[in-house]
Amino acid sequence: MEYRHLGRSGIRVSALSLGSWVTFHNQVGLDTAVEAMSAAYDAGVNFFDNAEIYAGGKSEEIMGASLRKLGWRRGSYLISTKLFWGLNDSVNEKNTLNRKYLIEGINGSLARLGMD
């Protein structure tokens, strides 16, 4: 696997990542997600992508459950989650990146991933 530096952070991420956009929850459940993540990890993927809006937050829950089931060391992989679209329709919770929403969105994502 080829690895690239993530900006100036010193962190190296795999050139390929595994995302969960239209798959986790909507098309595959926990067992298949575990299989896909395990195959990717075994091939050198250390970067897994998600978003709060994917399957209304269920995608993050499945990814988090998969990670717990796989039992990998937390330092051996990276998770990204995208915020903006929101899970609620409030003016300060949808289509925004205001400070309040970002803090609450990050905390919500960490909770759904089981990483809080």
C-alpha positions in Angstrom: 0.0 0.0 0.0 1.2 3.5 -0.7 1.0 6.0 2.1 0.9 9.8 2.0 1.4 12.5 4.6 -1.7 14.1 5.9 -0.7 17.8 5.6 2.0 18.7 8.1 0.6 16.5 10.8 3.2 13.8 10.4 0.5 11.2 10.0 0.7 8.8 7.1 -2.6 7.7 5.5 -3.1 5.0 3.0 -3.6 6.3 -0.6 -6.9 4.3 -0.6 -9.5 4.6 2.0 -12.7 2.6 2.7 -15.8 4.7 2.8 -19.3 3.7 4.0 -21.5 6.1 2.0 -24.2 4.0 0.4 -23.3 0.6 1.9 -23.2 0.5 5.7 -26.7 0.0 7.1 -28.6 0.6 3.8 -27.0 -2.3 1.9 -24.8 -4.2 4.3 -25.0 -5.0 8.0 -22.4 -5.5 10.7 -21.0 -8.9 9.6 -20.4 -7.7 6.0 -19.0 -4.4 7.2 -16.5 -6.3 9.4 -15.5 -8.4 6.5 -15.0 -5.4 4.2 -13.0 -3.4 6.8 -10.9 -6.4 7.7 -10.0 -7.1 4.0 -9.1 -3.4 3.5 -7.0 -3.3 6.7 -5.2 -6.5 5.7 -4.4 -4.9 2.4 -2.8 -1.9 4.2 -5.8 0.6 4.3 -5.6 2.6 7.6 -8.1 5.3 6.6 -11.8 4.8 7.0 -14.3 7.5 5.9 -17.8 8.3 7.1 -20.3 11.2 7.5 -22.9 11.9 10.0 -25.6 12.0 7.4 -24.9 8.6 5.9 -28.0 6.4 6.7 -29.1 9.0 9.3 -26.1 8.3 11.5 -26.5 4.5 11.3 -23.4 4.1 9.1 -21.2 5.5 11.9 -22.8 3.2 14.4 -22.1 0.2 12.2 -18.5 1.3 11.5 -18.0 1.8 15.3 -19.5 -1.6 16.1 -17.2 -3.1 13.4 -14.1 -1.5 14.9 -15.0 -2.8 18.3 -15.5 -6.3 16.9 -12.2 -6.2 15.0 -10.3 -5.0 18.1 -7.6 -3.1 16.3 -5.3 -0.9 18.2 -6.8 2.7 18.1 -3.5 4.1 16.9 -3.3 1.8 13.8 -6.2 3.5 11.9 -7.8 6.9 11.2 -11.5 7.7 10.9 -12.9 10.8 9.2 -16.4 12.0 9.4 -17.9 14.8 7.4 -20.2 17.4 9.0 -22.4 20.0 7.4 -25.7 18.5 6.3 -26.9 17.7 9.8 -29.3 15.2 11.2 -31.9 17.7 12.3 -33.8 20.5 10.4 -33.0 23.4 12.8 -31.5 26.5 11.3 -28.3 26.0 13.4 -28.1 22.3 12.8 -28.4 21.8 9.0 -26.3 23.0 6.1 -23.9 24.9 8.5 -20.5 24.8 10.0 -21.0 27.2 12.9 -18.9 26.6 15.9 -21.7 25.3 18.1 -22.8 22.8 15.5 -19.3 21.6 14.8 -18.7 20.9 18.5 -22.0 19.1 18.9 -21.6 17.3 15.5 -18.1 16.0 16.5 -19.5 14.8 19.9 -22.4 13.1 18.2 -20.2 11.4 15.7 -17.8 10.2 18.4 -20.8 8.8 20.4 -22.2 7.0 17.3 -18.7 5.6 16.6 -18.4 4.5 20.2 -15.2 6.6 20.5 -16.3 9.2 23.0 
